[in-house]
Amino acid sequence: MSELNFDLLEKNIRILIQNQHITQQKLAEITGMTQANVSKALNPHENKHFTLEHIYRISQYFGISIDKLVGNTAPEQAEVNPRTAFEFIIKFMCAKKIRTAEMVVKETKYEHEEGKEEYTPKETEITYPVFYFPDYEQLSDYFLSPSDEPAFDLHMQFCSTGNQTSYFRLNEVLKKIIPLTQMYLKDDIPEEAFQMIVDGYLNAL
């Protein structure tokens, strides 16, 4: 524990409980500490710290990794690669949770021309595979045609309960968080504020 950045850890916990509207008394119940010790552990001027057991209990209660609590982002960054992206996409495709389509995007492509040393920029149309979480279930999601008997049963179910998917809320959140993420990447939003916004949306899902 001596290698932990306690200042950053305790700062992250303060932000977390503030965002979740958790009182120090509630945090004391979560960690098994007294409220007085929780207050001292959250006070940067006190020489009182959360133990590894306390940190584990906090991470379990809030559903947040210990790495994130202690400010260690290296594992998260290491996982962002084509292999993990492929595994994520295949997992959701096989679970019939995402749909696929194609999208044509105009981009600048630097091409190498014979006889020239430099690459020349050219505007070109690139066709990309795209993936999305649908707001509404369709008969085609179950490989059913309208003439199939199971299709009629599903149709009647949709008539009774609707066909909205559990990802409807996710898409509403994504419409808000995508422009905010772009602002964050341009340094228009401080990291602390951006993380609080992201955590708030996560907890709303």
BELVEN-V883326 format. One record per pair of residues at least 24 apart in sequence whose ideal C-beta (glycine too) atoms are under 10 Angstrom apart, sorted by the first residue. I is the first residue (numbers start at 1). J is the second residue. If there is no record, write none. Layout:
# BELVEN-V883326
i:I j:J
i:I j:J
This chain:
# BELVEN-V883326
i:1 j:49
i:1 j:50
i:1 j:51
i:1 j:52
i:1 j:55
i:3 j:70
i:4 j:49
i:4 j:50
i:4 j:52
i:4 j:55
i:4 j:69
i:4 j:70
i:4 j:71
i:4 j:72
i:5 j:70
i:5 j:71
i:5 j:72
i:6 j:41
i:6 j:44
i:6 j:47
i:6 j:48
i:6 j:49
i:6 j:50
i:6 j:70
i:7 j:44
i:7 j:49
i:7 j:71
i:8 j:69
i:8 j:70
i:8 j:71
i:8 j:72
i:9 j:41
i:9 j:49
i:9 j:50
i:9 j:55
i:9 j:58
i:9 j:66
i:9 j:69
i:9 j:70
i:9 j:71
i:10 j:41
i:10 j:42
i:10 j:43
i:10 j:44
i:10 j:46
i:10 j:48
i:10 j:49
i:10 j:50
i:10 j:69
i:11 j:42
i:11 j:44
i:11 j:71
i:11 j:192
i:12 j:58
i:12 j:64
i:12 j:68
i:12 j:69
i:12 j:70
i:12 j:71
i:12 j:192
i:12 j:195
i:13 j:38
i:13 j:41
i:13 j:42
i:13 j:50
i:13 j:54
i:13 j:55
i:13 j:58
i:13 j:62
i:13 j:64
i:13 j:69
i:14 j:41
i:14 j:42
i:14 j:43
i:14 j:44
i:15 j:192
i:15 j:193
i:15 j:195
i:15 j:196
i:15 j:199
i:16 j:58
i:16 j:59
i:16 j:61
i:16 j:62
i:16 j:64
i:16 j:68
i:16 j:69
i:16 j:195
i:16 j:196
i:16 j:199
i:17 j:42
i:17 j:58
i:17 j:62
i:18 j:196
i:19 j:62
i:19 j:195
i:19 j:196
i:19 j:197
i:19 j:198
i:19 j:199
i:19 j:200
i:19 j:202
i:19 j:203
i:20 j:61
i:20 j:62
i:20 j:199
i:20 j:200
i:20 j:203
i:22 j:58
i:22 j:61
i:22 j:62
i:26 j:61
i:27 j:54
i:27 j:57
i:27 j:58
i:27 j:61
i:29 j:57
i:29 j:61
i:30 j:54
i:30 j:57
i:30 j:58
i:30 j:60
i:30 j:61
i:30 j:62
i:31 j:55
i:31 j:56
i:31 j:57
i:31 j:58
i:31 j:61
i:32 j:57
i:33 j:57
i:62 j:199
i:62 j:202
i:62 j:203
i:63 j:202
i:63 j:203
i:64 j:199
i:64 j:202
i:68 j:195
i:68 j:199
i:88 j:131
i:89 j:129
i:89 j:131
i:92 j:131
i:92 j:133
i:93 j:131
i:96 j:134
i:96 j:137
i:96 j:141
i:96 j:142
i:96 j:143
i:97 j:131
i:97 j:133
i:97 j:134
i:97 j:141
i:97 j:165
i:97 j:166
i:97 j:167
i:98 j:130
i:98 j:131
i:98 j:132
i:98 j:133
i:98 j:134
i:98 j:167
i:99 j:130
i:99 j:131
i:99 j:132
i:99 j:133
i:99 j:134
i:99 j:138
i:99 j:140
i:99 j:141
i:100 j:129
i:100 j:130
i:100 j:131
i:100 j:132
i:101 j:128
i:101 j:129
i:101 j:130
i:101 j:131
i:101 j:132
i:102 j:127
i:102 j:128
i:102 j:129
i:102 j:130
i:103 j:127
i:103 j:128
i:103 j:129
i:103 j:130
i:104 j:128
i:105 j:130
i:132 j:167
i:132 j:171
i:132 j:174
i:133 j:165
i:133 j:166
i:133 j:167
i:133 j:168
i:133 j:170
i:133 j:171
i:133 j:174
i:134 j:163
i:134 j:164
i:134 j:165
i:134 j:167
i:134 j:168
i:134 j:171
i:135 j:163
i:135 j:164
i:135 j:165
i:135 j:167
i:135 j:168
i:135 j:169
i:135 j:170
i:135 j:171
i:135 j:172
i:136 j:162
i:136 j:163
i:136 j:164
i:136 j:165
i:136 j:167
i:136 j:168
i:137 j:162
i:137 j:163
i:137 j:164
i:137 j:165
i:137 j:166
i:138 j:163
i:138 j:165
i:139 j:163
i:141 j:165
i:166 j:205
i:167 j:205
i:169 j:201
i:169 j:204
i:169 j:205
i:170 j:201
i:170 j:205
i:172 j:201
i:172 j:204
i:172 j:205
i:173 j:198
i:173 j:200
i:173 j:201
i:173 j:202
i:173 j:204
i:173 j:205
i:174 j:201
i:176 j:201
i:177 j:201
i:177 j:202
